[in-house]
Amino acid sequence: MGQTLGGITSDVYKAIVSVVDDRMSEIKVTRQDFDIAEDIELVASYQR
C-alpha cells in the first residue's frame, strides 16, 4: 500500500489528479470567448 497524504493513499491521489487533468484538458477558452463577453457587457451598459 502507498504512502498516505492527508488521509488518502498516493495511488488514490494520483487517480484523482489524473481525472482532474483529463477534465481540464477538455476546457478550452479562446480570445474570441473574451471578446464576446466584452460585447455582452457593452450591450448591457447601453440598456441601463
VOKOL-506885 format. One line per field, with one value per atom (N, C-alpha, C): x, y, z; atom name. Coordinates in pm, 1 decimal. Each point is the difference from the previous one (the first is absolute). Layout:
X: (X ...) $
Y: (Y ...) $
Z: (Z ...) $
atom: (CA ...) $
//
This chain:
X: (84.8 -84.8 89.1 -43.3 80.0 -5.3 79.8 6.8 -129.9 -42.2 -122.6 31.7 -91.0 13.1 -133.8 -7.2 -125.0 -112.8 33.2 -102.6 -30.9 61.5 -19.4 134.9 -3.6 125.6 51.1 127.3 59.3 -63.0 -43.3 -65.2 -133.9 -77.5 -128.3 24.9 99.3 34.2 36.6 82.8 40.0 -120.5 -93.4 -120.8 -85.1 -14.1 -76.7 65.9 129.6 72.9 -15.9 4.2 -15.8 -137.4 -104.5 -135.9 -14.2 50.1 -9.1 77.9 118.2 78.3 -74.3 -63.2 -76.7 -114.5 -70.5 -113.9 46.5 110.3 50.6 48.3 50.0 48.3 -115.0 -122.2 -117.3 -48.4 44.2 -44.8 90.1 -59.1 76.8 -66.2 73.3 -48.4 83.7 -67.6 70.8 -15.1 79.6 -10.9 -137.5 -55.5 -132.3 -104.5 14.4 -93.0 3.5 118.2 11.2 -56.4 21.0 -53.6 -152.4 -60.7 -146.0 -48.3 68.8 -38.0 6.7 102.0 11.4 -114.8 -39.0 -112.9 -129.1 -19.6 -121.2 -3.8 113.8 5.5 -30.2 49.1 -24.8 -148.5 -63.1 -143.5 -78.4 37.6 -69.2 12.9 115.0 17.2 -88.0 -25.3 -89.8 -145.4 -33.8 -137.7 -30.8 98.9 -23.0 -55.5) $
Y: (-117.6 117.6 123.5 107.3 120.9 87.2 101.4 97.3 80.7 41.7 78.3 148.4 72.7 145.4 59.9 59.2 59.7 -100.9 -122.8 -100.9 -85.2 27.9 -84.0 -53.4 -114.3 -59.3 73.6 -17.8 65.9 -50.9 -127.0 -53.8 68.7 22.3 69.8 144.3 63.8 138.2 9.2 -93.1 0.5 -21.4 -84.3 -23.4 125.9 69.7 125.3 103.7 16.0 96.2 -33.5 -126.8 -42.7 37.4 -23.3 33.9 150.3 76.7 146.3 50.1 -52.5 39.8 -29.0 -116.3 -34.9 97.6 32.2 92.0 141.0 43.9 134.1 13.4 -108.8 6.6 19.3 -33.3 16.9 144.8 81.0 138.9 85.9 66.6 87.1 137.6 101.5 136.5 75.3 65.6 72.6 149.9 74.2 146.7 43.7 -75.1 32.7 -6.5 -94.9 -11.0 127.0 56.0 122.9 118.9 3.0 108.5 1.2 -117.9 -9.7 49.6 -35.5 44.9 152.2 60.8 145.9 63.5 -59.7 51.4 -6.1 -109.7 -15.3 106.8 25.9 104.6 137.0 25.6 128.3 17.8 -102.6 7.6 19.1 -70.5 13.4 140.8 62.4 137.1 98.6 -27.2 86.6 -13.0 -112.6 -23.2 60.5 53.0 57.2 138.0) $
Z: (0.0 0.0 0.0 -69.5 -12.3 123.4 -2.6 108.2 5.0 119.8 11.5 -4.6 -59.2 -11.9 38.1 116.6 45.2 15.1 32.6 21.5 -121.9 -114.7 -118.3 -45.6 -64.9 -45.1 -123.3 -27.2 -116.3 -129.5 -2.5 -119.4 -26.2 104.6 -14.6 -42.1 59.2 -35.7 -147.5 -47.5 -141.1 -91.2 40.5 -79.4 -8.1 111.6 2.8 -89.8 11.1 -82.8 -147.4 -33.6 -139.0 -54.3 78.8 -43.1 -18.2 95.1 -9.3 -121.2 -23.5 -116.1 -129.3 -8.5 -120.0 -22.2 106.0 -11.6 -35.5 57.5 -26.8 -143.8 -57.4 -138.0 -97.7 41.3 -84.6 -2.3 95.5 10.0 -87.0 -94.0 -87.9 -1.2 39.3 -1.7 -102.4 -90.6 -104.8 20.2 -72.1 4.2 -48.2 -96.0 -52.0 111.8 90.8 112.3 84.5 22.4 77.7 -77.1 -131.1 -81.1 4.3 -5.8 7.3 135.8 106.4 134.2 10.0 -60.3 1.3 -77.0 -112.6 -78.4 79.1 72.9 81.4 108.7 63.7 102.9 -59.7 -119.4 -66.5 -29.1 -54.1 -30.1 129.7 104.7 128.5 54.7 -19.1 51.0 -76.7 -127.6 -77.9 45.2 57.8 41.0 136.5 67.1 132.9 -9.0) $
atom: (N CA C N CA C N CA C N CA C N CA C N CA C N CA C N CA C N CA C N CA C N CA C N CA C N CA C N CA C N CA C N CA C N CA C N CA C N CA C N CA C N CA C N CA C N CA C N CA C N CA C N CA C N CA C N CA C N CA C N CA C N CA C N CA C N CA C N CA C N CA C N CA C N CA C N CA C N CA C N CA C N CA C N CA C N CA C N CA C N CA C N CA C N CA C N CA C) $
//
